[in-house]
Amino acid sequence: MTPTTSHPLAIAAKGLRKAYGDKTVLDGIDLAVPTGTIFSLLGPNGAGKTTAVKILSTLLTADAGDLRVGGHDLAADPQAVRAAIGVTGQFSAVDGLITGEENMLLMADLHHLSRSEGRRTAAELLDRFELVEAAKKPVSSYSGGMRRRLDIAMTLVGDPRILFLDEPTTGLDPRSRHTMWGIIRELVSGGVTVFLTTQYLEEADELADRIAVLSDGRIAAEGSADELKRLIPGGQVRLRFTDPVAYRSAAVALREVTRDDEALSLRIPSDGSQRELRSILDRLDSAGIEADELTVHTPDLDDVFFALTGGAHLPNQPNQPKETVR
């Protein structure tokens, strides 16, 4: 996405560098996040995702780089940056010994809201995050999904326009994860910019307008999910037959195929485009052949990630189907 006047940059980093001793964690990376979008930073454990979040949210100092967040220079005016952002880390920052409502009111006090304004804001956010029924209960009794919702609700007390979410759904069950996705989409529809790091590839695929893959301290690739997938070869169409005669005839008609005589299936290299599918089906129609099953495999973010990071492991990946039945 190319920034325009209607989408100025919420986050801009040029030459961001950070090292710990002789280990370089961020090696001069550039980032550009337009306002009102979701930007996802992917990378294996230890790639520097959390370090980038800590630097851009003023929790850590960069060794070098021209950094601007919310239009403010990070080095010259960190207080203005803090006033514009909210941060939810990998681990919930809520206090389990007090109630959800008390956690919200404590955050309101930290933001110097008046008593009445704090109670109003807390009530609105507890309702928005479907926590009203649990508001008077100690947070120690909350499920993981409820704690994460409360964590984000607390982050929103100060009405930040830029939100850093560092692996916000790690450890959540699929239902809670999907609930969190809905919350993130709703925030962005209201004009909030979200900088998201995640361990779940399908999460970035589902949510992000743009994705950057971080490997060995550098940005290995950046683009929309579809743009990144097109970087990786390996798409194919699979045809399955129940009639051996039709199977052999199709192999002759299509020529460049990989045969599986036992399964009576053919695999044809393809980018999965409508044009290529139409060409394959036209050739079958011309030969009077009909396949019993057609499936399309296109590279997904798993393929992109492993290709760009040299097979580095990104844990906890849910099993996602790579083939779509057509």
Order of alpha helices (4+ residues) and beta strands (2+ residues): beta-beta-beta-alpha-beta-beta-alpha-beta-alpha-alpha-alpha-beta-alpha-beta-alpha-beta-beta-alpha-beta-alpha-beta-beta-alpha-beta-alpha-beta
